[in-house]
Amino acid sequence: MTERPDIIVRLPAILVDLFPGAGRRVEMKAGTVAEMVDGLEALWPGMRDRLCDSRPAIRRHINVFVDGERVKLGHRLADGDEVFVLTAISGG
């Protein structure tokens, strides 16, 4: 069994505000974006529902970036990766 890499997750303030005790910067171990979501859910139950839909896939209004690239749940993470979770902005 390989050890999961250490990553840094950057969460948007609007999401952090919904989960008391959550921080904008979270350090955790995760080998994929899906494992990262599982880790966030373990820390703050209900966060998965804010990030993912029932397919499961990342919700349309949520964007997840690693190294400037928009990624999906299956994206593999490397040691030291910074994962940015952003809410989409829309309007007219």
C-alpha positions as CSV (number, residue, x, y, z in Angstrom):
1,M,0.0,0.0,0.0
2,T,1.4,3.4,-1.0
3,E,1.2,6.3,1.3
4,R,-1.0,9.1,0.3
5,P,0.7,12.4,-0.5
6,D,0.5,15.5,1.7
7,I,-1.5,18.2,0.0
8,I,-2.8,21.7,0.8
9,V,-6.4,22.6,0.1
10,R,-7.5,26.2,-0.3
11,L,-11.2,26.7,0.3
12,P,-13.3,29.7,-0.6
13,A,-14.6,31.9,2.3
14,I,-18.2,31.4,1.3
15,L,-17.8,27.6,1.8
16,V,-15.8,27.9,5.0
17,D,-18.5,30.2,6.5
18,L,-21.0,27.3,6.2
19,F,-18.9,24.9,8.3
20,P,-17.9,26.1,11.8
21,G,-14.2,25.4,12.5
22,A,-13.3,25.0,8.8
23,G,-10.3,27.0,7.7
24,R,-9.4,28.5,4.3
25,R,-6.2,26.4,4.3
26,V,-6.4,22.7,5.1
27,E,-3.4,20.3,5.1
28,M,-4.3,16.6,4.5
29,K,-3.3,13.4,2.8
30,A,-5.1,12.5,-0.4
31,G,-4.1,10.6,-3.5
32,T,-6.9,11.9,-5.7
33,V,-9.4,14.8,-5.7
34,A,-12.1,12.3,-4.7
35,E,-10.0,11.3,-1.6
36,M,-9.6,15.0,-0.8
37,V,-13.4,15.4,-0.9
38,D,-13.7,12.3,1.4
39,G,-11.2,13.9,3.8
40,L,-13.1,17.2,3.9
41,E,-16.3,15.3,4.5
42,A,-14.7,13.5,7.4
43,L,-13.7,16.8,8.9
44,W,-16.9,18.7,8.2
45,P,-19.9,16.5,7.4
46,G,-22.0,17.9,4.6
47,M,-19.1,19.4,2.7
48,R,-19.3,16.7,0.1
49,D,-22.8,17.7,-0.8
50,R,-21.6,21.3,-1.4
51,L,-18.8,20.1,-3.6
52,C,-20.2,17.2,-5.5
53,D,-23.5,16.2,-7.1
54,S,-25.1,12.7,-7.1
55,R,-23.3,11.3,-10.2
56,P,-20.7,11.8,-8.4
57,A,-18.9,14.7,-10.1
58,I,-17.8,18.1,-9.0
59,R,-20.8,20.5,-9.1
60,R,-21.2,22.9,-12.0
61,H,-20.7,26.0,-9.9
62,I,-17.6,24.6,-8.2
63,N,-14.2,24.6,-9.8
64,V,-11.2,22.6,-8.6
65,F,-7.7,23.6,-9.8
66,V,-4.3,21.9,-9.4
67,D,-1.3,23.6,-11.0
68,G,-3.6,26.0,-12.8
69,E,-5.5,23.2,-14.5
70,R,-9.2,22.5,-13.8
71,V,-9.5,18.9,-12.6
72,K,-12.1,16.3,-11.9
73,L,-12.6,13.8,-9.0
74,G,-10.2,11.2,-10.5
75,H,-7.3,13.5,-10.8
76,R,-4.2,12.1,-9.1
77,L,-2.5,14.3,-6.5
78,A,1.2,14.5,-5.8
79,D,3.1,15.4,-2.6
80,G,3.0,19.1,-2.0
81,D,0.1,19.9,-4.5
82,E,-2.0,22.9,-3.7
83,V,-5.6,22.3,-4.6
84,F,-7.8,25.4,-5.1
85,V,-11.5,25.0,-4.7
86,L,-13.3,28.0,-6.2
87,T,-16.9,29.0,-6.6
88,A,-18.0,30.0,-10.1
89,I,-19.1,33.6,-10.6
90,S,-22.0,34.2,-12.9
91,G,-24.2,37.1,-13.7
92,G,-25.4,39.3,-16.5
